Amino acid sequence: MAEVHHFTYGWITPAFSYSLSVIGSLLALICTARARGVASTASRARWLGLAAWALGGTGIWVMHFVAMLGFTVPDSPVRYDVATTVASWVTAVVVVGLGLFVVGFGRRTGGKVLAGGLVTGLGVAAMHYTGMAAMRLEGTVGYDARLVAASIAIAVVAATVALWFTVTLRRPVHLGIAALIMGVAVNGMHFTGMAAMQVHLVSTGGRLSGVPALVFLAPIMVFVMTVAITLAYALLRATTSDAAWAYRDTSMPAPVHPR
């Protein structure tokens, strides 16, 4: 079995990945809190869509590939297939969106939270292992079944707790604490899944398809900035809209015209 390094650059990549997962989780919680406060179905769907983009795209997928920047195999280059990597991103956003829409519409019940958490957790695990399937190296990759099962269990529990947070919390301090907890859960699932991985080297003569992990760094940063700017703009628009409706609904005395 080949030697693998999960923290090639020390604690920089895990610290960075944790920070991004917390940011994505916080933005998603803010969006879901906004979604609960609107009556329009279309507006609620937009807020939940932004939440899925923030949590699935930034809190989970971006976190995964930033953490993967620290993964190396000393005796083999590591490359990633672009199409499979993009598929893992789509998986993360879609399954998180499904979970949020399950609990975000209609009467909120414990059964809906559990069902949404199961779907979302399995989807998050699918995203992780799809992202790992995108990896190309001079060898074969296997997994310890017990650690894989543990990583899936962590993903399901984390997703269920995250969905419970989205339907119960509203205060900013509570949202911040919840985002910190979600960041621990998402990173815990990722590194448990990575610990399950086993690499057996087989020479391919240096013929590896795909691109190095560092190639994804620039698109990841652009994606994170786009998410942050989009959500900030959405929050600003929502605040302005709320103020306008509050002004419209306020009973004002009729103006007095001078004779």
C-alpha positions as CSV (number, residue, x, y, z in Angstrom):
1,M,0.0,0.0,0.0
2,A,1.4,3.4,-1.0
3,E,2.2,6.2,1.4
4,V,-0.2,9.1,1.1
5,H,-0.1,12.6,2.7
6,H,-3.3,14.4,3.6
7,F,-1.7,17.5,5.1
8,T,1.2,18.2,2.6
9,Y,1.1,21.9,3.4
10,G,0.5,21.5,7.1
11,W,-2.6,22.9,8.7
12,I,-3.1,25.6,6.0
13,T,-5.4,23.6,3.8
14,P,-7.6,22.1,6.5
15,A,-7.9,25.5,8.2
16,F,-8.8,27.1,4.9
17,S,-11.3,24.4,4.1
18,Y,-12.9,24.7,7.5
19,S,-13.2,28.5,7.1
20,L,-14.9,28.1,3.7
21,S,-17.3,25.5,5.0
22,V,-18.3,27.8,7.8
23,I,-18.8,30.7,5.4
24,G,-20.9,28.6,3.1
25,S,-22.9,27.2,6.0
26,L,-23.5,30.7,7.5
27,L,-24.7,32.2,4.1
28,A,-27.0,29.2,3.6
29,L,-28.5,29.6,7.1
30,I,-29.0,33.3,6.5
31,C,-30.8,32.5,3.2
32,T,-33.0,29.9,4.8
33,A,-33.9,32.2,7.6
34,R,-34.9,34.8,5.0
35,A,-36.9,32.1,3.1
36,R,-39.0,31.4,6.2
37,G,-39.9,35.0,6.5
38,V,-41.4,35.5,3.0
39,A,-44.9,34.4,2.0
40,S,-44.4,34.3,-1.7
41,T,-43.7,30.8,-3.1
42,A,-41.4,32.2,-5.8
43,S,-39.4,34.3,-3.4
44,R,-39.0,31.4,-1.0
45,A,-37.8,29.2,-3.8
46,R,-35.2,31.8,-4.8
47,W,-33.9,32.1,-1.2
48,L,-33.7,28.3,-0.9
49,G,-31.9,28.1,-4.3
50,L,-29.3,30.6,-3.1
51,A,-29.0,28.6,0.2
52,A,-28.3,25.4,-1.8
53,W,-25.8,27.2,-3.9
54,A,-24.0,28.5,-0.8
55,L,-24.1,25.3,1.3
56,G,-23.7,22.7,-1.5
57,G,-21.3,24.8,-3.7
58,T,-19.2,26.6,-1.1
59,G,-19.8,24.9,2.3
60,I,-19.3,21.3,0.9
61,W,-17.9,21.1,-2.6
62,V,-15.4,24.0,-2.4
63,M,-14.4,22.8,1.0
64,H,-13.7,19.3,-0.4
65,F,-11.4,20.5,-3.2
66,V,-9.5,23.0,-1.0
67,A,-8.8,20.2,1.4
68,M,-7.7,18.0,-1.6
69,L,-5.0,20.6,-2.3
70,G,-3.1,19.1,0.6
71,F,-3.5,15.5,-0.6
72,T,-0.4,14.1,-2.3
73,V,1.0,10.6,-3.1
74,P,4.9,11.0,-3.0
75,D,5.5,8.3,-5.6
76,S,2.9,9.4,-8.1
77,P,1.5,12.6,-9.6
78,V,-2.2,13.2,-8.9
79,R,-4.6,14.6,-11.5
80,Y,-8.3,15.2,-11.7
81,D,-10.8,14.6,-14.5
82,V,-12.6,17.8,-15.1
83,A,-16.0,16.4,-16.2
84,T,-16.3,14.2,-13.1
85,T,-15.2,17.0,-10.9
86,V,-17.9,19.2,-12.3
87,A,-20.4,16.4,-11.9
88,S,-19.5,16.2,-8.2
89,W,-20.2,20.0,-7.8
90,V,-23.6,19.6,-9.5
91,T,-24.4,16.7,-7.2
92,A,-23.6,18.7,-4.1
93,V,-25.8,21.7,-5.1
94,V,-28.7,19.6,-6.3
95,V,-29.0,17.2,-3.3
96,V,-28.6,20.0,-0.8
97,G,-31.3,21.9,-2.8
98,L,-33.6,18.8,-2.6
99,G,-33.2,18.6,1.2
100,L,-33.8,22.4,1.7
101,F,-36.9,22.3,-0.5
102,V,-38.3,19.3,1.3
103,V,-38.2,21.1,4.7
104,G,-38.7,24.6,3.3
105,F,-42.2,24.2,1.9
106,G,-45.4,23.1,3.6
107,R,-45.7,22.1,7.3
108,R,-42.4,21.5,9.0
109,T,-42.3,18.2,10.8
110,G,-39.6,15.9,12.3
111,G,-40.3,13.3,9.6
112,K,-39.6,15.8,6.8
113,V,-36.3,16.8,8.5
114,L,-35.2,13.2,8.8
115,A,-36.2,12.4,5.2
116,G,-34.5,15.5,3.9
117,G,-31.4,14.8,6.0
118,L,-31.2,11.2,4.7
119,V,-31.4,12.4,1.1
120,T,-29.0,15.2,1.6
121,G,-26.5,13.2,3.6
122,L,-26.4,10.4,1.0
123,G,-26.0,13.1,-1.7
124,V,-23.1,14.7,0.2
125,A,-21.4,11.3,0.5
126,A,-22.0,10.7,-3.2
127,M,-20.4,14.1,-4.0
128,H,-17.3,13.2,-1.9
129,Y,-16.8,9.8,-3.6
130,T,-17.6,11.2,-7.0
131,G,-14.9,13.8,-6.4
132,M,-12.6,11.0,-5.4
133,A,-13.5,9.1,-8.5
134,A,-12.2,12.1,-10.5
135,M,-8.7,11.4,-9.2
136,R,-6.1,9.9,-11.5
137,L,-2.8,8.5,-10.2
138,E,-0.4,5.7,-11.0
139,G,-2.2,3.0,-9.1
140,T,-5.6,1.8,-7.9
141,V,-7.7,3.3,-5.1
142,G,-9.6,1.1,-2.6
143,Y,-11.6,1.9,0.5
144,D,-12.0,0.5,4.0
145,A,-15.7,-0.4,4.1
146,R,-16.0,0.4,7.8
147,L,-14.6,3.9,7.5
148,V,-16.7,4.5,4.3
149,A,-19.8,3.6,6.3
150,A,-18.7,5.9,9.1
151,S,-18.2,8.8,6.7
152,I,-21.7,8.2,5.2
153,A,-23.2,8.1,8.7
154,I,-21.5,11.4,9.6
155,A,-22.8,12.9,6.4
156,V,-26.4,11.9,7.1
157,V,-26.3,13.1,10.7
158,A,-24.6,16.4,9.7
159,A,-27.1,17.0,7.0
160,T,-30.0,16.2,9.3
161,V,-28.7,18.6,11.9
162,A,-28.1,21.2,9.3
163,L,-31.6,21.0,8.0
164,W,-32.9,21.2,11.6
165,F,-30.9,24.3,12.1
166,T,-32.4,25.9,9.0
167,V,-36.0,25.4,10.2
168,T,-35.5,26.4,13.8
169,L,-32.8,29.1,14.1
170,R,-33.2,32.8,13.4
171,R,-31.0,34.8,15.7
172,P,-27.6,35.9,14.3
173,V,-25.6,34.5,17.2
174,H,-27.3,31.1,16.9
175,L,-26.8,31.0,13.1
176,G,-23.1,31.7,13.7
177,I,-22.7,28.9,16.3
178,A,-24.7,26.5,13.9
179,A,-22.3,27.4,11.1
180,L,-19.3,26.6,13.2
181,I,-20.8,23.2,14.1
182,M,-21.7,22.4,10.5
183,G,-18.1,23.2,9.5
184,V,-16.8,20.6,11.9
185,A,-19.3,18.1,10.7
186,V,-18.6,18.6,7.0
187,N,-14.8,18.5,7.5
188,G,-15.2,15.4,9.8
189,M,-17.1,13.6,7.0
190,H,-14.4,14.5,4.4
191,F,-11.4,13.4,6.4
192,T,-13.1,10.3,7.6
193,G,-13.7,9.4,3.9
194,M,-10.1,10.3,3.1
195,A,-8.9,8.0,5.9
196,A,-10.8,5.2,4.3
197,M,-8.8,5.5,1.1
198,Q,-6.0,3.1,0.3
199,V,-3.7,3.5,-2.7
200,H,-1.9,0.7,-4.4
201,L,0.7,1.9,-6.9
202,V,0.7,0.5,-10.5
203,S,3.0,2.1,-13.0
204,T,1.1,3.7,-16.0
205,G,4.3,4.9,-17.7
206,G,3.5,8.5,-16.8
207,R,0.4,8.6,-18.9
208,L,-2.2,10.3,-16.7
209,S,-5.2,12.3,-18.0
210,G,-6.7,15.2,-16.1
211,V,-5.4,18.4,-14.5
212,P,-3.5,19.1,-11.2
213,A,-5.5,20.1,-8.2
214,L,-4.0,23.6,-8.2
215,V,-5.7,24.3,-11.5
216,F,-9.0,24.4,-9.6
217,L,-7.8,27.0,-7.2
218,A,-8.5,30.0,-9.4
219,P,-12.1,28.9,-10.4
220,I,-12.8,28.0,-6.7
221,M,-11.9,31.6,-5.7
222,V,-14.0,33.1,-8.4
223,F,-16.9,30.9,-7.4
224,V,-16.6,31.8,-3.7
225,M,-16.4,35.5,-4.5
226,T,-19.4,35.2,-6.9
227,V,-21.4,33.5,-4.2
228,A,-20.5,36.1,-1.6
229,I,-21.3,39.0,-3.9
230,T,-24.6,37.5,-5.1
231,L,-25.8,36.7,-1.7
232,A,-24.8,40.1,-0.3
233,Y,-26.7,41.7,-3.2
234,A,-29.7,39.5,-2.6
235,L,-29.7,40.4,1.1
236,L,-29.5,44.1,0.3
237,R,-32.4,43.8,-2.2
238,A,-34.4,42.0,0.4
239,T,-33.8,44.6,3.1
240,T,-34.7,47.4,0.7
241,S,-37.8,45.5,-0.4
242,D,-38.9,45.0,3.2
243,A,-38.3,48.6,4.0
244,A,-40.4,49.7,1.0
245,W,-43.3,47.4,2.0
246,A,-43.1,48.6,5.6
247,Y,-43.3,52.2,4.4
248,R,-46.2,51.4,2.0
249,D,-48.2,49.6,4.8
250,T,-47.7,52.4,7.3
251,S,-50.8,54.6,7.6
252,M,-49.6,58.2,6.9
253,P,-51.7,61.2,7.6
254,A,-53.1,62.8,4.5
255,P,-51.0,65.8,3.3
256,V,-52.4,69.2,4.0
257,H,-52.3,71.5,1.0
258,P,-52.0,75.3,1.7
259,R,-54.9,77.4,0.4
